[in-house]
Amino acid sequence: MIKVNTEDYPWHPGMTVRNLLDEKQFTFRHIIVRVNGEFVSEEDYDKWLIQDGDDVLVLHLMAGG
Amino acid sequence: MERYLRNHDAISESEQAILATKRVLVVGCGGLGGMVIECLARISVGYLRVVDGDVFEESNLNRQLLSSTMNLGRPKVLAAQQRIMAVNPLVEVDAVQADLAAENAMELLAGCDVAVDCLDNIPARLVLQQAAKVAGVTVVHGAVAGWLGRICVIQPGEDLLSLLYPNPEEAQGEERQRGTLSFTAALTASWQAAETVKLLLGKPGLQGEILEVDLLQAIVRKLKIS
């Protein structure tokens, strides 16, 4: 089990950041991902392996006023 | 005073008197700023310094409370000043028609108890956070994109915006594709105003948390980030 934006989410071996974003349907173009507080850049989404117990924060980049 | 009858007892008479002594900087008088100013003027914060270098355009009419077909092409800060004076002449207004930048940020923050970030671009938001850190002023941040809104409170020395904006060279976010909607701006701004009043009155509020509102999914989520 992992945490995604403070909520429990089932983990599976080999789960990448890209897998998680696809499963959770985060389809916006501007996304910020942090795993255990560490920023994950977009080019690493396919190779960054999420570990069981990780705390993942997924935020939309927004700055409108 | 009859004007404040309906504030009581959510805001006590002594708290009302405290608010009258407080000074708030509102940076940006657009979708967020217009509603923040409306709320703070009606609850009667004693002094509002409102800052914006822009004039109203037709594309503002979908959401910006202070805009109307009558004031297109006119400075936003003048509309803000007129609105405050019309709603509550007890509030002292300092209207500054300028864009916030590193060169004027400290001057704009001077003497203010709280700064409300109602800006519409990332570089200026980062400038405000940095200047507020130096000035020792707490910032109430708000941002919107489409149906999404976000609010957080940044104490001096905290760097929450680097979490939200990891690439400072990007000027805008999802709002470029998704626009900004009237109710999203109004809700987010109202929440910013509430957090501002809580700060001014010493009431507990958001701390090390991001409040996210998704009006399409009808979800409010509070994320711990420190």
Chai-1 contact restraints between the chains, C-beta under 6 A:
chainA,res_idxA,chainB,res_idxB,connection_type,confidence,min_distance_angstrom,max_distance_angstrom,comment,restraint_id
A,N5,B,L223,contact,1.0,0.0,6.0,A-B,restraint_1
A,T6,B,L223,contact,1.0,0.0,6.0,A-B,restraint_2
A,F28,B,E174,contact,1.0,0.0,6.0,A-B,restraint_3
A,H30,B,G173,contact,1.0,0.0,6.0,A-B,restraint_4
A,H30,B,E174,contact,1.0,0.0,6.0,A-B,restraint_5
A,F39,B,P166,contact,1.0,0.0,6.0,A-B,restraint_6
A,H60,B,L148,contact,1.0,0.0,6.0,A-B,restraint_7
A,H60,B,E174,contact,1.0,0.0,6.0,A-B,restraint_8
A,L61,B,G173,contact,1.0,0.0,6.0,A-B,restraint_9
A,L61,B,E174,contact,1.0,0.0,6.0,A-B,restraint_10
A,M62,B,A143,contact,1.0,0.0,6.0,A-B,restraint_11
A,M62,B,A145,contact,1.0,0.0,6.0,A-B,restraint_12
A,M62,B,L148,contact,1.0,0.0,6.0,A-B,restraint_13
A,M62,B,G173,contact,1.0,0.0,6.0,A-B,restraint_14
A,M62,B,E174,contact,1.0,0.0,6.0,A-B,restraint_15
A,M62,B,E175,contact,1.0,0.0,6.0,A-B,restraint_16
A,A63,B,I122,contact,1.0,0.0,6.0,A-B,restraint_17
A,A63,B,A143,contact,1.0,0.0,6.0,A-B,restraint_18
A,A63,B,Q172,contact,1.0,0.0,6.0,A-B,restraint_19
A,A63,B,G173,contact,1.0,0.0,6.0,A-B,restraint_20
A,G64,B,D120,contact,1.0,0.0,6.0,A-B,restraint_21
A,G64,B,V144,contact,1.0,0.0,6.0,A-B,restraint_22
A,G64,B,A145,contact,1.0,0.0,6.0,A-B,restraint_23
A,G64,B,E175,contact,1.0,0.0,6.0,A-B,restraint_24
A,G64,B,T180,contact,1.0,0.0,6.0,A-B,restraint_25
A,G65,B,G28,contact,1.0,0.0,6.0,A-B,restraint_26
A,G65,B,G30,contact,1.0,0.0,6.0,A-B,restraint_27
A,G65,B,G31,contact,1.0,0.0,6.0,A-B,restraint_28
A,G65,B,L32,contact,1.0,0.0,6.0,A-B,restraint_29
A,G65,B,C118,contact,1.0,0.0,6.0,A-B,restraint_30
A,G65,B,L119,contact,1.0,0.0,6.0,A-B,restraint_31
A,G65,B,D120,contact,1.0,0.0,6.0,A-B,restraint_32
